[in-house]
């Protein structure tokens, strides 16, 4: 049974940092590219960042480029999203997803993702 579990969300203020984690189980190690998505209240889900199987290819959405960093620890089946210089518009439920991959690149096409987590919430304090 495959599980994808996100953690690390919380309440933040403008300019602060947060690190999200995504731990998987039941997946063949190194065979999946991983992606982070987010869905803000009242908006559609959007792709934030993805990382290929061996971390050779990384992609960031323009809205987070330069502020967020994705990484993965295949030995521990975990993917991280380091979020710095957070802004109120980063408020969202953040989801992690895995896609079976034979290639060297990742992409954030949702229909290509095979497994999804239930999300972790990032909110801003007023």
C-alpha positions in Angstrom: 0.0 0.0 0.0 1.4 3.4 -1.1 1.3 6.3 1.3 2.3 9.9 0.7 2.3 12.0 3.9 3.1 15.7 4.1 4.1 17.5 7.2 5.6 20.8 8.4 2.8 23.2 7.7 1.9 25.9 10.2 1.2 29.5 11.0 3.8 32.0 9.7 4.3 35.7 9.3 5.6 37.6 6.3 9.3 36.9 5.6 9.5 33.8 7.7 10.6 30.4 6.6 9.0 26.9 6.8 10.2 23.5 5.6 7.7 21.0 4.4 8.4 17.3 4.3 6.8 14.6 2.2 7.5 11.0 3.3 6.5 8.1 1.0 6.1 4.4 1.7 5.3 1.6 -0.6 7.1 3.2 -3.6 10.1 1.7 -5.3 12.9 4.0 -4.3 14.4 6.1 -7.0 11.6 5.3 -9.5 9.4 8.3 -8.9 9.7 12.0 -9.6 8.0 14.1 -7.0 6.1 17.3 -7.1 4.7 19.9 -4.7 1.4 21.6 -5.4 -0.7 24.1 -3.5 -4.3 25.2 -3.5 -5.2 28.6 -2.0 -8.7 29.3 -0.8 -11.1 29.8 -3.7 -8.4 29.0 -6.3 -7.4 26.1 -8.4 -4.6 23.9 -7.4 -1.3 24.9 -9.0 2.1 23.2 -9.4 4.9 24.7 -7.3 8.0 22.6 -7.8 9.1 19.2 -8.9 12.2 17.1 -8.7 13.3 14.2 -10.9 14.2 10.8 -9.6 17.9 11.5 -9.0 17.5 15.2 -8.5 19.0 16.0 -11.8 16.1 18.1 -13.0 14.3 20.6 -10.9 11.5 23.0 -11.8 10.0 25.9 -10.0 6.9 28.0 -10.7 7.7 31.6 -11.3 5.8 32.6 -8.2 8.2 30.8 -6.0 11.4 30.9 -7.9 14.3 32.2 -5.8 12.4 31.7 -2.5 11.6 27.9 -2.5 14.0 25.0 -2.7 13.0 21.5 -3.4 15.3 18.5 -2.5 15.0 14.8 -1.9 16.6 12.2 0.3 16.0 9.0 -1.5 17.6 7.0 1.3 14.8 8.1 3.6 12.1 8.3 1.0 11.5 12.0 1.8 11.2 15.1 -0.3 11.5 18.6 1.2 10.3 22.0 0.2 12.2 24.8 1.9 10.1 27.9 1.8 11.8 31.2 2.5 10.6 34.8 2.4 7.1 33.7 2.7 4.3 36.0 1.6 0.6 36.1 2.4 -0.1 34.9 -1.1 1.7 31.6 -0.2 -1.2 30.8 2.1 -2.5 27.4 0.8 -2.9 23.7 1.4 0.3 22.2 0.1 0.2 18.7 -1.5 2.9 16.3 -2.4 2.6 13.9 -5.3 4.6 11.1 -6.9 4.8 10.1 -10.5 6.3 6.9 -11.8 9.1 8.0 -14.1 11.5 6.4 -16.5 13.0 9.6 -17.6 15.5 12.1 -16.3 13.0 15.0 -16.0 10.0 15.9 -13.9 6.9 17.8 -14.7 3.9 19.1 -12.8 1.1 17.8 -15.1 -1.4 16.6 -12.5 -2.8 13.8 -14.7 0.7 12.3 -14.7 0.9 12.0 -10.9 0.1 8.6 -9.5 -0.1 9.2 -5.8 -1.1 12.2 -3.7 -0.9 13.1 -0.1 -3.7 14.7 1.9 -1.9 18.0 2.3 -0.4 20.2 4.9 -1.7 23.7 5.6 0.4 26.9 5.5 -1.4 30.0 6.8 -0.4 33.5 7.8 -1.1 35.2 11.0 -2.5 38.7 10.8 
